[in-house]
Every structure is written in structure tokens, then in C-alpha cells.
């Protein structure tokens, strides 16, 4: 089923880490091509922007380390939510701590919403979001109840809230 003449490796979608805008000073001859957006998309230019992809990755890594369900939990794909081609939802559950989180991602270009009662009978809150429209000041959680809204090209991690 492999295509003849097609290289199946990660080099086709990777570029060297873009630390600074002046890549020629740091890479004399990388084996991978440097992305043309290096002048604008690099670590140095994103350090001061709290909404940058650099800071998003830092938030995601810190959050993952603090959530047992995310760093060692089992994964379950609930069929009831994953009926849309643009939404992926899955549950992570840690049996040791009973820590349970739901990760929902909207791959589409429009805002989508769904009823989470098929995931859990508990109300949910956003514990982490990739879109600032779903975050409150200082990343405080946002109570949702059972209606979950996912902005275009965004993801959330949800946790149950006991009433």
C-alpha cells in the first residue's frame, strides 16, 4: 500500500528549530531546509508574546505534568461525540488517583458545540484551552455545565465538577 517513490519519513514535514531570525548565523548547512517564515516565527520573537505557540507549549507541558490522567492514564474514545469529522474527543483516566479528563479538539474552521452528557453526568469546566476566548484571567477555570463550545482550530481539556 506504500506509494512507489514516496519517502515515508518525518523529514518531509520538519525544519530545524528556529531559535533566532538570523538562521544563517546559526546553521551553516542544515540537512533540512529552513522554513521561509524564520524571520517571524522563531523562539526569540515569541518570548514576549503570552499568546504565542511557544507559551502555549509551555502551558501544555506544565499542565500535563500536573495531571495524572494525562501523563499515565488510559485512553478511551467515546463514540457518541466523535461523530463529526471535525471533532475529536477522548477521555484519559488514571485508576490510581481516579483522575479523569476529557480532551476535545475542533479541527474545523467553524465554532462547534456539543452536549457533553454522553461523556459524563457531571458538569464540566475548562481546565485548559488553546484558544484565549475560552480562558479567563490567569487561566482560571470556566464552568460549562453540559454545553461545550469549541472555537475553530482549538482544543480544550475538560474536568468534572461535582455539584
Backbone as ProteinMPNN parsed JSONL, in Angstrom:
{"seq_chain_A": "XXXXXXXXXXXXXXXXXXXXXXXXXXXXXXXXXXXXXXXXXXXXXXXXXXXXXXXXXXXXXXXXXXXXXXXXXXXXXXXXXXXXXXXXXXXXXXXXXXXXXXXXXXXXXXXXXXXXXXXXXXXXXXXXXXXXXXXXXXXXXXXXXXXXXXXXXXXXXXXXXXX", "coords_chain_A": {"N_chain_A": [[0.817, -1.188, 0.0], [2.13, 1.055, 0.182], [3.291, 3.946, -1.504], [5.028, 3.988, -4.526], [8.202, 5.388, -4.801], [7.727, 7.415, -2.965], [8.853, 9.047, -0.18], [8.716, 7.962, 3.105], [9.046, 9.416, 5.733], [9.753, 11.481, 8.626], [11.169, 13.742, 7.915], [10.074, 15.083, 5.777], [8.24, 16.874, 6.749], [9.457, 18.454, 8.595], [11.533, 21.048, 9.988], [14.635, 22.702, 10.819], [15.022, 23.705, 14.275], [13.85, 26.887, 14.957], [15.475, 29.189, 16.345], [16.392, 31.865, 16.313], [15.913, 34.863, 14.336], [17.896, 35.214, 12.466], [18.958, 32.852, 10.799], [21.124, 31.998, 9.26], [23.438, 32.614, 10.61], [23.486, 30.705, 12.583], [23.132, 28.162, 11.447], [25.127, 26.537, 9.321], [25.04, 24.635, 7.222], [22.355, 23.079, 7.205], [20.782, 19.796, 7.128], [18.16, 19.722, 6.61], [15.757, 21.855, 5.017], [15.491, 25.315, 5.912], [12.639, 26.879, 7.223], [10.81, 29.298, 5.351], [9.5, 31.223, 6.901], [11.086, 31.981, 9.0], [11.956, 34.505, 9.814], [9.829, 35.629, 11.176], [8.621, 33.636, 12.699], [9.937, 32.34, 15.283], [11.76, 31.289, 18.202], [12.922, 33.396, 19.666], [11.434, 35.676, 18.844], [8.951, 35.076, 19.888], [9.077, 35.028, 22.616], [8.177, 37.235, 24.17], [5.437, 37.264, 23.78], [2.562, 36.32, 25.218], [0.518, 34.853, 24.055], [1.642, 33.296, 22.124], [2.721, 30.397, 20.201], [4.884, 29.232, 21.434], [4.53, 29.871, 24.188], [2.099, 28.598, 24.557], [2.836, 25.898, 24.269], [4.485, 25.69, 26.511], [2.576, 26.063, 28.566], [0.928, 23.825, 28.062], [2.72, 21.671, 28.524], [3.398, 22.064, 31.24], [0.861, 21.782, 32.404], [0.227, 19.122, 31.677], [2.133, 17.698, 33.182], [1.059, 18.053, 35.699], [-1.246, 16.591, 35.844], [-2.337, 13.494, 36.534], [-4.013, 11.792, 34.965], [-3.39, 12.58, 32.402], [-0.637, 12.129, 32.075], [-0.232, 9.432, 32.637], [-2.545, 8.033, 32.312], [-5.139, 5.778, 31.099], [-6.578, 5.579, 27.804], [-9.627, 6.424, 26.204], [-11.961, 6.342, 23.616], [-14.851, 7.946, 23.231], [-17.602, 7.031, 21.4], [-19.966, 8.438, 20.94], [-19.532, 11.227, 20.817], [-17.625, 11.552, 18.852], [-18.671, 11.775, 16.221], [-18.683, 13.751, 14.37], [-16.764, 14.947, 11.662], [-14.967, 16.879, 12.243], [-14.448, 17.039, 14.956], [-12.575, 15.711, 17.602], [-12.729, 13.813, 20.429], [-11.549, 12.553, 23.472], [-11.188, 10.462, 26.357], [-9.17, 10.52, 29.249], [-8.088, 8.515, 31.858], [-6.999, 7.949, 35.112], [-6.41, 5.235, 37.058], [-5.26, 5.01, 39.554], [-5.45, 7.501, 40.96], [-8.001, 8.195, 40.379], [-8.347, 10.25, 38.686], [-9.749, 12.034, 36.068], [-9.999, 13.167, 32.812], [-11.149, 15.008, 29.963], [-10.372, 15.399, 26.619], [-10.895, 17.551, 24.016], [-10.972, 18.382, 20.632], [-11.246, 20.697, 18.018], [-11.002, 20.468, 14.709], [-11.963, 21.888, 12.656], [-12.969, 24.794, 10.67], [-14.938, 26.316, 11.782], [-16.798, 27.409, 14.647], [-17.901, 24.98, 16.945], [-20.355, 23.156, 18.812], [-21.333, 20.902, 21.449], [-23.27, 18.52, 23.316], [-22.258, 17.425, 26.385], [-23.258, 15.441, 27.986], [-23.281, 12.799, 27.241], [-20.729, 12.028, 27.705], [-20.264, 12.303, 30.459], [-22.137, 12.438, 33.509], [-21.699, 14.482, 35.184], [-21.23, 18.049, 35.673], [-19.086, 20.059, 33.607], [-15.904, 21.738, 33.459], [-13.665, 24.022, 31.882], [-10.407, 23.182, 31.977], [-8.074, 23.717, 30.675], [-7.308, 25.559, 27.763], [-6.638, 25.974, 24.287], [-7.364, 28.222, 23.015], [-7.709, 31.625, 23.558], [-10.193, 32.785, 23.909], [-11.643, 31.026, 25.363], [-10.533, 31.105, 27.821], [-10.187, 32.426, 31.105], [-9.039, 35.224, 33.061], [-5.689, 34.798, 34.092], [-5.684, 32.054, 33.553], [-7.804, 30.852, 34.955], [-10.355, 28.439, 35.732], [-13.253, 27.673, 33.71], [-16.575, 27.314, 34.086], [-18.799, 25.09, 32.498], [-21.108, 23.5, 32.489], [-23.121, 21.328, 30.704], [-22.945, 22.029, 28.067], [-20.672, 22.294, 25.61], [-18.485, 24.426, 23.971], [-16.467, 24.683, 21.18], [-14.025, 26.559, 19.786], [-12.991, 27.444, 16.442], [-10.337, 25.489, 15.115], [-9.209, 24.724, 17.651], [-8.538, 23.477, 20.996], [-9.609, 21.869, 24.049], [-9.156, 20.957, 27.478], [-11.109, 19.198, 29.627], [-12.635, 18.999, 32.862], [-14.402, 17.208, 35.379], [-16.927, 18.589, 37.503], [-18.07, 18.382, 40.634], [-21.285, 18.814, 41.951]], "CA_chain_A": [[0.0, 0.0, 0.0], [3.046, 2.195, 0.091], [3.403, 4.518, -2.835], [6.364, 3.868, -5.087], [8.931, 6.642, -4.952], [7.37, 8.389, -1.936], [9.627, 8.871, 1.042], [7.821, 7.922, 4.263], [9.744, 9.746, 6.967], [9.337, 12.768, 9.202], [11.923, 14.86, 7.349], [9.253, 15.805, 4.809], [7.408, 17.886, 7.408], [10.238, 19.064, 9.668], [12.577, 22.022, 9.686], [15.448, 22.913, 12.019], [14.44, 24.59, 15.288], [14.065, 28.288, 14.604], [15.771, 29.889, 17.592], [16.561, 33.297, 16.051], [15.522, 35.22, 12.969], [19.06, 35.133, 11.585], [19.318, 31.438, 10.801], [22.397, 31.74, 8.592], [24.487, 32.73, 11.614], [23.465, 29.536, 13.454], [23.212, 26.92, 10.681], [25.956, 26.699, 8.12], [24.444, 23.801, 6.165], [21.469, 22.058, 7.788], [20.355, 18.794, 6.148], [16.766, 20.028, 6.302], [15.62, 23.264, 4.655], [14.966, 26.237, 6.91], [11.339, 27.382, 6.799], [10.889, 30.7, 4.935], [8.919, 32.124, 7.893], [12.011, 32.087, 10.136], [12.079, 35.903, 10.246], [8.705, 35.976, 12.05], [8.278, 32.513, 13.566], [11.123, 31.802, 15.941], [11.666, 31.343, 19.66], [13.281, 34.732, 20.142], [10.35, 36.641, 18.601], [7.749, 34.674, 20.615], [9.297, 35.077, 24.07], [7.403, 38.303, 24.806], [4.023, 37.179, 23.429], [1.95, 35.249, 26.012], [-0.409, 34.07, 23.212], [2.412, 32.618, 21.079], [2.764, 28.944, 20.243], [5.908, 28.895, 22.429], [3.918, 29.904, 25.522], [1.083, 27.55, 24.59], [3.544, 24.641, 24.545], [4.914, 25.712, 27.918], [1.376, 25.823, 29.382], [0.509, 22.446, 27.867], [3.665, 20.774, 29.207], [3.222, 22.241, 32.686], [-0.431, 21.208, 32.747], [0.326, 17.666, 31.553], [2.896, 17.199, 34.333], [0.266, 18.172, 36.926], [-2.475, 15.811, 35.7], [-2.049, 12.061, 36.384], [-4.753, 11.187, 33.854], [-2.747, 12.923, 31.128], [0.704, 11.576, 31.887], [-0.157, 7.977, 32.748], [-3.889, 7.462, 32.243], [-5.626, 5.029, 29.946], [-7.316, 6.414, 26.858], [-10.893, 5.853, 25.728], [-12.615, 7.181, 22.612], [-16.313, 7.819, 23.286], [-18.165, 7.092, 20.042], [-21.1, 9.355, 20.833], [-19.096, 12.584, 20.476], [-16.757, 11.526, 17.679], [-19.453, 11.539, 15.01], [-18.359, 14.832, 13.439], [-15.435, 14.797, 11.061], [-14.089, 17.943, 12.713], [-14.217, 16.971, 16.401], [-12.005, 14.519, 18.22], [-12.788, 13.837, 21.891], [-11.159, 11.316, 24.129], [-11.119, 10.504, 27.82], [-7.987, 9.956, 29.905], [-8.48, 8.149, 33.209], [-5.948, 7.347, 35.93], [-7.055, 4.373, 38.045], [-4.651, 5.22, 40.874], [-5.969, 8.719, 41.602], [-9.373, 8.413, 39.875], [-8.265, 11.487, 37.928], [-10.404, 11.835, 34.778], [-10.018, 14.373, 31.986], [-11.638, 14.849, 28.599], [-9.686, 16.27, 25.67], [-11.738, 17.743, 22.834], [-10.27, 19.207, 19.649], [-12.006, 21.071, 16.827], [-10.106, 20.614, 13.564], [-12.692, 22.619, 11.624], [-12.811, 26.248, 10.556], [-16.094, 26.965, 12.399], [-17.082, 27.069, 16.043], [-18.824, 23.862, 17.099], [-20.739, 22.878, 20.195], [-21.948, 19.601, 21.644], [-23.762, 18.216, 24.66], [-21.292, 16.505, 26.989], [-23.898, 14.492, 28.901], [-22.945, 11.431, 26.85], [-19.404, 11.756, 28.27], [-20.362, 12.217, 31.904], [-23.331, 13.073, 34.069], [-21.234, 15.635, 35.949], [-20.944, 19.277, 34.939], [-17.68, 20.159, 33.209], [-15.273, 23.049, 33.37], [-12.45, 24.04, 31.065], [-9.192, 23.228, 32.783], [-7.052, 24.313, 29.818], [-7.777, 25.796, 26.401], [-5.65, 26.532, 23.372], [-7.923, 29.468, 22.483], [-7.868, 32.583, 24.661], [-11.61, 33.098, 24.104], [-12.159, 30.072, 26.347], [-9.79, 31.235, 29.075], [-10.414, 33.594, 31.928], [-7.798, 35.838, 33.523], [-4.755, 33.923, 34.81], [-6.026, 30.654, 33.286], [-8.802, 30.288, 35.856], [-11.247, 27.53, 35.033], [-14.517, 28.241, 33.251], [-17.641, 26.332, 34.23], [-19.575, 24.941, 31.275], [-22.306, 22.677, 32.566], [-23.031, 20.238, 29.727], [-22.804, 22.549, 26.716], [-19.26, 22.587, 25.341], [-18.214, 25.146, 22.726], [-15.089, 24.61, 20.707], [-13.746, 27.521, 18.727], [-12.311, 26.875, 15.287], [-8.934, 25.096, 15.255], [-8.806, 24.842, 19.052], [-8.755, 22.315, 21.842], [-9.805, 22.099, 25.481], [-9.133, 19.843, 28.411], [-12.254, 19.382, 30.498], [-12.677, 18.187, 34.071], [-15.707, 17.134, 36.024], [-17.149, 19.42, 38.67], [-19.152, 17.839, 41.453], [-22.168, 19.893, 42.416]], "C_chain_A": [[0.851, 1.237, 0.0], [3.147, 2.669, -1.35], [4.845, 4.43, -3.315], [6.987, 5.251, -5.244], [8.607, 7.708, -3.916], [8.152, 8.069, -0.667], [8.703, 8.964, 2.243], [8.627, 8.181, 5.537], [9.352, 11.147, 7.416], [10.093, 13.961, 8.609], [11.099, 15.681, 6.364], [8.425, 16.918, 5.449], [8.153, 18.591, 8.535], [11.19, 20.117, 9.12], [13.438, 22.149, 10.939], [14.745, 23.863, 12.994], [14.83, 26.028, 14.981], [14.24, 29.104, 15.882], [15.797, 31.392, 17.412], [16.112, 33.593, 14.63], [16.672, 35.117, 11.986], [19.592, 33.704, 11.581], [20.681, 31.161, 10.186], [23.578, 31.818, 9.557], [24.61, 31.439, 12.438], [23.577, 28.215, 12.714], [24.015, 27.185, 9.419], [25.375, 25.893, 6.968], [23.574, 22.707, 6.789], [21.037, 21.051, 6.717], [18.889, 18.974, 5.779], [16.66, 21.502, 5.925], [15.026, 24.087, 5.799], [13.652, 26.815, 6.367], [11.457, 28.861, 6.426], [10.32, 31.689, 5.96], [9.826, 32.372, 9.097], [12.161, 33.52, 10.652], [11.001, 36.282, 11.265], [8.364, 34.887, 13.059], [9.564, 31.899, 14.101], [10.987, 32.024, 17.445], [11.907, 32.756, 20.169], [12.14, 35.736, 19.97], [9.085, 36.305, 19.393], [7.887, 34.776, 22.131], [8.412, 36.093, 24.771], [5.907, 38.244, 24.545], [3.372, 36.029, 24.191], [0.954, 34.393, 25.218], [0.321, 33.298, 22.119], [2.355, 31.102, 21.25], [3.818, 28.466, 21.255], [5.295, 28.848, 23.829], [2.785, 28.886, 25.654], [1.734, 26.209, 24.918], [4.001, 24.584, 25.997], [3.739, 25.448, 28.847], [0.923, 24.368, 29.287], [1.418, 21.467, 28.608], [3.527, 20.863, 30.724], [1.92, 21.59, 33.155], [-0.376, 19.681, 32.718], [1.059, 17.063, 32.751], [2.078, 17.197, 35.619], [-0.985, 17.286, 36.933], [-2.171, 14.329, 35.49], [-2.782, 11.393, 35.222], [-4.064, 11.45, 32.514], [-1.372, 12.302, 30.98], [0.797, 10.068, 32.083], [-1.512, 7.286, 32.576], [-4.169, 6.677, 30.978], [-6.439, 5.962, 29.052], [-8.556, 5.668, 26.369], [-11.512, 6.843, 24.746], [-14.124, 6.982, 22.679], [-16.915, 8.026, 21.903], [-19.239, 8.149, 19.88], [-20.703, 10.764, 20.415], [-18.347, 12.604, 19.151], [-17.509, 11.173, 16.4], [-19.196, 12.617, 13.965], [-16.958, 14.609, 12.895], [-14.458, 15.822, 11.621], [-13.782, 17.899, 14.201], [-13.586, 15.638, 16.771], [-12.081, 14.726, 19.722], [-12.301, 12.501, 22.412], [-11.06, 11.552, 25.626], [-9.798, 9.898, 28.261], [-8.359, 9.72, 31.36], [-7.335, 7.446, 33.917], [-6.603, 6.547, 37.047], [-6.511, 4.602, 39.453], [-5.294, 6.384, 41.624], [-7.433, 8.983, 41.278], [-9.483, 9.744, 39.127], [-8.791, 11.217, 36.52], [-10.477, 13.161, 34.041], [-10.516, 14.019, 30.595], [-10.911, 15.862, 27.73], [-10.552, 16.336, 24.426], [-11.062, 18.755, 21.911], [-11.178, 19.445, 18.453], [-11.002, 21.328, 15.703], [-10.733, 21.452, 12.462], [-12.487, 24.122, 11.696], [-14.009, 27.014, 11.105], [-16.231, 26.525, 13.85], [-18.126, 25.958, 16.072], [-19.201, 23.72, 18.562], [-21.376, 21.498, 20.261], [-22.369, 19.451, 23.102], [-22.86, 17.14, 25.252], [-21.931, 15.465, 27.898], [-23.66, 13.041, 28.497], [-21.538, 11.041, 27.321], [-19.503, 11.466, 29.766], [-21.654, 12.876, 32.368], [-22.979, 14.313, 34.883], [-21.152, 16.863, 35.051], [-19.449, 19.313, 34.64], [-17.209, 21.595, 33.292], [-14.035, 22.921, 32.505], [-11.267, 24.181, 31.997], [-8.047, 23.877, 32.002], [-7.635, 24.466, 28.421], [-6.649, 26.355, 25.552], [-6.103, 27.876, 22.81], [-8.225, 30.425, 23.635], [-9.326, 32.963, 24.909], [-12.266, 32.148, 25.108], [-11.458, 30.183, 27.692], [-10.21, 32.488, 29.801], [-9.06, 34.155, 32.343], [-6.98, 34.824, 34.309], [-5.116, 32.448, 34.688], [-6.939, 30.031, 34.322], [-9.725, 29.39, 35.05], [-12.553, 28.223, 34.68], [-15.576, 27.138, 33.271], [-18.511, 26.298, 32.98], [-20.942, 24.323, 31.477], [-22.141, 21.53, 31.589], [-22.862, 20.732, 28.295], [-21.359, 22.986, 26.499], [-19.149, 23.275, 23.994], [-16.732, 25.04, 22.412], [-14.912, 25.612, 19.576], [-12.969, 26.832, 17.614], [-10.83, 26.627, 15.602], [-8.432, 25.224, 16.697], [-9.07, 23.546, 19.797], [-8.941, 22.724, 23.283], [-9.568, 20.801, 26.232], [-10.209, 20.148, 29.438], [-12.119, 18.503, 31.729], [-14.067, 18.27, 34.682], [-15.744, 18.025, 37.259], [-18.322, 18.825, 39.427], [-19.984, 18.986, 41.98], [-22.246, 19.926, 43.921]], "O_chain_A": [[0.347, 2.348, -0.165], [3.093, 1.874, -2.288], [5.772, 4.766, -2.578], [6.354, 6.171, -5.763], [9.16, 8.806, -3.98], [8.106, 6.949, -0.157], [7.977, 9.948, 2.386], [8.859, 7.265, 6.325], [8.706, 11.895, 6.682], [9.667, 15.1, 8.803], [11.395, 16.855, 6.14], [7.957, 17.815, 4.748], [7.528, 19.264, 9.354], [11.592, 20.081, 7.957], [13.008, 21.743, 12.019], [13.966, 24.721, 12.579], [16.003, 26.335, 14.771], [13.276, 29.639, 16.428], [15.283, 32.126, 18.256], [15.95, 32.682, 13.818], [16.445, 34.949, 10.788], [20.558, 33.389, 12.276], [21.333, 30.184, 10.554], [24.6, 31.165, 9.346], [25.69, 31.112, 12.929], [24.065, 27.237, 13.279], [23.611, 27.97, 8.561], [25.231, 26.409, 5.859], [23.994, 21.555, 6.892], [20.937, 21.399, 5.541], [18.427, 18.45, 4.765], [17.404, 22.324, 6.461], [14.174, 23.611, 6.55], [13.567, 27.192, 5.198], [12.144, 29.609, 7.122], [10.629, 32.879, 5.894], [9.378, 32.915, 10.107], [12.468, 33.716, 11.828], [11.221, 37.146, 12.115], [7.874, 35.179, 14.15], [10.19, 31.056, 13.458], [10.192, 32.849, 17.893], [11.163, 33.248, 21.017], [11.904, 36.558, 20.855], [8.224, 37.17, 19.555], [6.9, 34.622, 22.851], [7.938, 35.827, 25.875], [5.169, 39.095, 25.042], [3.601, 34.868, 23.85], [0.585, 33.31, 25.671], [-0.328, 32.697, 21.263], [1.988, 30.596, 22.31], [3.655, 27.408, 21.863], [5.518, 27.892, 24.572], [2.54, 28.37, 26.744], [1.23, 25.466, 25.76], [3.91, 23.537, 26.638], [3.873, 24.697, 29.813], [0.577, 23.75, 30.294], [0.933, 20.535, 29.25], [3.539, 19.842, 31.411], [1.893, 20.924, 34.19], [-0.876, 19.022, 33.63], [0.645, 16.028, 33.274], [2.367, 16.425, 36.534], [-1.703, 17.242, 37.932], [-1.788, 13.933, 34.389], [-2.222, 10.517, 34.564], [-4.147, 10.631, 31.599], [-0.969, 11.976, 29.864], [1.814, 9.474, 31.729], [-1.595, 6.063, 32.689], [-3.538, 6.874, 29.94], [-6.924, 7.002, 29.498], [-8.533, 4.457, 26.152], [-11.575, 8.042, 25.02], [-14.627, 5.953, 22.229], [-16.749, 9.089, 21.306], [-19.405, 8.7, 18.791], [-21.468, 11.434, 19.721], [-18.433, 13.581, 18.407], [-17.038, 10.369, 15.595], [-19.472, 12.405, 12.784], [-16.075, 14.132, 13.607], [-13.246, 15.654, 11.488], [-12.931, 18.656, 14.668], [-14.012, 14.579, 16.31], [-11.553, 15.712, 20.237], [-12.608, 11.45, 21.851], [-10.876, 12.676, 26.094], [-9.357, 8.887, 27.715], [-8.884, 10.614, 32.023], [-6.77, 6.479, 33.406], [-7.284, 7.121, 37.898], [-7.228, 4.408, 40.435], [-5.64, 6.254, 42.799], [-8.04, 9.895, 41.84], [-10.574, 10.288, 38.959], [-8.339, 10.286, 35.854], [-10.958, 14.157, 34.58], [-10.338, 12.9, 30.112], [-10.843, 17.044, 28.067], [-10.903, 15.308, 23.847], [-10.64, 19.829, 22.338], [-11.802, 18.517, 17.938], [-10.244, 22.297, 15.749], [-10.097, 21.699, 11.438], [-11.913, 24.647, 12.65], [-14.1, 28.228, 10.923], [-15.833, 25.422, 14.226], [-19.106, 25.988, 15.327], [-18.445, 24.12, 19.447], [-21.891, 20.989, 19.266], [-21.888, 20.157, 23.988], [-22.719, 16.061, 24.677], [-21.218, 14.68, 28.524], [-23.819, 12.14, 29.32], [-21.196, 9.859, 27.336], [-18.908, 10.514, 30.271], [-22.191, 13.76, 31.701], [-23.858, 15.102, 35.231], [-21.022, 16.748, 33.832], [-18.65, 18.68, 35.33], [-17.996, 22.538, 33.209], [-13.434, 21.851, 32.408], [-11.139, 25.171, 32.717], [-7.164, 24.505, 32.586], [-8.372, 23.599, 27.952], [-5.81, 27.114, 26.036], [-5.31, 28.591, 22.197], [-8.926, 30.06, 24.579], [-9.665, 33.415, 26.002], [-13.335, 32.448, 25.64], [-11.765, 29.423, 28.611], [-10.55, 33.495, 29.18], [-8.028, 33.585, 31.989], [-7.533, 34.071, 35.111], [-4.881, 31.673, 35.615], [-6.876, 28.824, 34.558], [-9.864, 29.554, 33.838], [-12.913, 29.236, 35.28], [-15.466, 26.148, 32.548], [-18.912, 27.341, 32.463], [-21.857, 24.599, 30.701], [-21.132, 20.826, 31.631], [-22.655, 19.922, 27.391], [-20.884, 23.932, 27.129], [-19.656, 22.773, 22.99], [-15.872, 25.275, 23.26], [-15.57, 25.521, 18.54], [-12.369, 25.776, 17.817], [-10.169, 27.434, 16.256], [-7.354, 25.77, 16.934], [-9.736, 22.641, 19.293], [-8.49, 23.792, 23.699], [-9.75, 19.705, 25.701], [-10.221, 21.22, 30.044], [-11.565, 17.406, 31.664], [-14.791, 19.253, 34.524], [-14.746, 18.196, 37.96], [-19.44, 18.775, 38.914], [-19.45, 20.009, 42.407], [-22.943, 20.77, 44.485]]}, "name": "protein", "num_of_chains": 1, "seq": "XXXXXXXXXXXXXXXXXXXXXXXXXXXXXXXXXXXXXXXXXXXXXXXXXXXXXXXXXXXXXXXXXXXXXXXXXXXXXXXXXXXXXXXXXXXXXXXXXXXXXXXXXXXXXXXXXXXXXXXXXXXXXXXXXXXXXXXXXXXXXXXXXXXXXXXXXXXXXXXXXXX"}
